[in-house]
C-alpha cells in the first residue's frame, strides 16, 4: 500500500493505521476496509434474515424450534416444537442471529436456520 493512508471517514482523523486488511482510526476507533470495492461488498445494505423455510423474520416475531438443540455448557435440551416469543434480530457470535428468552432455559441466541416462523 502507499505511504499516505486515507483519513478516517467518521471523524476525519489523520492518524489512521493498518491492522491486517482493515484501516483503523485511533481517535474514534472506527474500522473500515481499505479497498473501496471490498467496502461496497462488505456493506450491501439492510440484512434480511429468513427462517429455515424462507420466511422473513422481524423483531418481536414468534418462532418455533424445528430440531432438538443441545444447550452449550448444560445438559438441557431445547425440544422440537418449543415456541419462542418476542425475538430480537442481532449480529451475534458466528451464525447466531436471534436473541431470545426460552422458557425453562433463559436468555440465549439461536440460528435462524433452526427455527420456523409461527
N, C-alpha and C positions, 0 to 999 in steps of 0.2 A: 504494500500500500504506500501511497505517497507520504511525504513528511508532514504535510498540512492536513490535519484531521478536521472534519466539519464541526461547526458549533452545535450546541445542544438545541434541538427543536422545541424543547419545553421552556427552558429559562435563558436561552442564548448564551450560556456559559462557554468560554473559550478553552477550558482545561479538560477537554474530553480525552479519553484514553481507550485503547483496545483491550478487550477481555475475551479472548477466543474469537468467535465470529461476531461478537457484539461490540458496539461502542457504548461507553458508559460516561455519564456526567457526574463528577464527584460533588458538584454543587447541589444538585437536586436529586441525584440517584436514578435518573431516568436512563433506561437501557433501550437501544434500538439496533436493528440490523444495519450493517454498514452498506450493503449492496442495495441500491434503490429497487431493483426488480424483486429481490428477496423480501424486501419490506412490504411491497404490494401484495405478494403471495402470502405473507405471514398474517396480514390483516385483510381478509377478503370481505368483511362486513359482518352483519349480525349473524351469530351462530345459531343454527336451528338444530334442536335436539329432538330426536324421534325415539319412540319406544321400539320394542322388538318386532312389531308388525308394521311399523312405518307411520304411526300416528304422531303428530307434532305435539310435544309436551310444553306446558307453560307453568309458571309459578302458581301454586295453590291447587293443582290438579290432584286427583286421587288415582293411584295406580295399584295394580295387583302384581305380586311376585309370581313369575312363571316357572321357577325352578327352586329346589331347596338350596339355600345359601348357608355355608358354614360361616360363623362369626369369628373373625381372626382374634386369637387370644382368649377364646372362650370355648366351652363345649356345647353351647347352644346353637340352634339352627333356626333360620327363618324359613318356615314351611311354604310350600306351594300354595297359592291362593290367599296369602296374607295381604290384607288391604292396608295401604299406607296413604294417609290423608295429608293434605297440605304440604306438598313437596316444594322445594326451592331448587332452582337450577343454578349450578355453580361450575367453576373450572376447578375441579378437585384434583386429588392426587391420582396420577395415572389416568385410567378411563372413567373414574368415578365422577359423574356429573350431576347427581341428585343428592341433595342434603335433606334428611328427613328424620322423623322420630318414629320408630317401630314399636308398637305396643309390646311390652314384655321384654324388649331388648334395650331401648333407649335411643339416644341420638346416634345416627350412623350415616354413611354415604353409600349409595348404590350406583351401579352402572345402569344406564338406560337400556342396555341390551338384555337385561334380565327382568324387565317389568313391562306390563301392558296397561295402557290407559283404561281406567274403569268407566 
